């Protein structure tokens, strides 16, 4: 049966070649889209590792002011803490969660190293973002006088540097000691990978101009206006900008969602072209093969047999295109292209194959059903 179908398709290879190319192109685009979707969904299933609701970020740019910067920032922190609307407040480096600022460096221990995102924070950062400790503790301001600089790492960093070894109390290069380990910390949103993260206690009287604060429920934009006005009067010549982490999170989501939407639209147009091509080829084939269908019906073939034959022919055409596509697709998990997990590509391949076969089956169903209803007596009479 399969050999017969292949022979029929080969005899009409000229009319089927363009359709095979269209299905191949659709398969490759679907493979890319499904890889992107699978990658993002896998990331989305992992927790952020912190809470962002009711958290604001304040960017303080001193512009040309260089006089007593640390003292002014300390006064600002005390003023913010005094507001009844504020639950917790923390000073940190510019790369707050969901911001478009990033700091990274190679963290090493003996002969092992890993590229990690670096965050300089004070002791209140844990409370503002409600971070849960997996082991150990968060550093305190009193740790600043210790011989070794206290740091907190996430589990990703611990796995890279220590493997199965307990990192608490272990010393890193540059005289840093691990005092705590957290689980995930996905500062760029749910759709990003959980990258290595490294938190270090900033020195007292730091000049870092980023402040994050957690507010009580019900705090609205009226407090924002009051806050900006008060800080502006305290920091003459400075620029004060307030951002909601919920809005910044949505901006990060848009960066991940827009490419998926664009590629999905492209894949949709390609699949529409394939569907139209399938309908066209089947209608032409049925019109040209009415006599063949009539003879088969006269020899005892049922409507189901006729319908299955035309659907199977389309499946064989799709299989040719998919086999060519697989020659390219299997290179991605084999060579670990874009440094993605192999499982992402294999899932994408399976999904793309299922979508192609599903589309072919749906498109072939109605024309093949019409062919199956051809009456042998009428066809033979016409002949």
Residue, then its C-alpha position, 0 to 999 in steps of 0.5 A: x500500500x505504501x509503495x503504491x502511494x509513493x509510486x502515485x506521488x512520484x508520478x506526479x512529483x512536478x505538481x507535488x514538489x512545491x507543496x513539499x517545499x511549503x510543508x518543509x518550510x512550515x515545519x522548520x518555522x514551527x520547529x523554531x516557534x515551538x522551541x521558543x515557546x517550550x523554552x519560555x514555558x519551561x522557564x515560566x514554570x520555575x518560581x521567581x524566588x522573590x515577591x514584587x507586589x507593592x514594591x517600588x524602585x527609586x532611581x536617584x541620579x546625582x547629576x553634577x552633585x558630588x558633595x557629601x553624596x553618601x550622607x545625603x543618601x543616608x538622610x533619604x533612607x531615614x526619611x523614607x523609613x519614616x513614612x507610615x506607608x512604607x514597610x521596608x526599604x533597602x539600598x542597592x546597586x542599579x540592577x534592581x529586579x526587572x530593571x534593564x540594568x545588569x552587572x555580572x562577573x566571574x566568581x571563582x573558587x580554587x580552579x572552578x568559576x562561573x559567570x554570575x549576576x552581581x548585586x550589591x545590597x544592604x541587609x534589608x534587601x531580603x525583607x523588601x523582596x521576601x526572599x526565603x533562605x534555603x540554608x544559612x542566613x542573610x548578611x547583616x550590617x555588623x558583618x561589614x567589619x568581618x575579615x572576609x566579605x559576607x556573600x549570599x549566593x543562589x543554588x545555581x551558583x552553589x551548584x557551579x562552584x561547590x557541586x554537592x558540597x555544603x557552601x555555607x562557611x566556605x571561602x571564595x576567591x578575593x576573601x569572600x565567605x558564603x553565609x547563605x544560599x537562596x533557591x531561585x533569583x530570576x531578576x529579569x522575569x519568569x520567562x528568563x532562565x534562572x542564572x547564577x546570582x551573587x549578593x554582596x553586602x555593600x559598605x556603610x555610607x555607600x553612594x549607590x543611588x538605587x532604593x527599593x521599598x515595600x509599601x503597605x497595601x492600598x498605597x496609591x499614586x498620591x503617595x508617589x507624588x508626595x514622595x517625589x516632591x519630598x525627595x526633590x526638596x532634599x536632593x536639590x539638583x538630583x533626578x528622582x524617578x519612581x518605578x513600579x516593579x509590576x510595570x517593569x515586570x510587564x516590560x520584561x514579559x513583553x520582550x519575551x512575548x513579542x518574538x513569540x507572537x511575531x513568529x507565530x503569525x509568520x508560522x500561521x501564514x505559512x500554514x495557511x498557504x500549505x492548507x490552501x495548497x493541499x485543498x488545491x492539489x486534492x481537488x485537482x487530483x480528484x477531478x483528474x482521477x474520477x475514472x480511477x475512483x469510479x473503477x475502484x468503487x465498481x470493484x468493491x472499494x468502499x467510501x472509507x477506502x477511497x477517503x483513506x487513500x487520499x488522506x494517506x497520499x497527503x500523509x506521504x507528501x507531508x512525511x517527505x517534507x518532514x524527513x527533509x526538515x528533520x535532517x536540519x532540526x536534529x542538528x540543534x539538540x545534537x550540537x546544542x545550538x544557542x546553549x539550550x537544553x536538548x529536551x527543548x528541541x526534542x519537544x519542539x520537533x514532536x510538536x511541529x510534527x504533530x501540528x503538520x500531520x494534524x493540519x494535513x489530516x484536517x485539510x485532506x478530510x473534506x476533499x477526500x470525503x467528496x471523492x468518496x461520494x463519487x458514484x461509479x455508475x455516473x462516472x462510468x456513464x460520463x466516460 
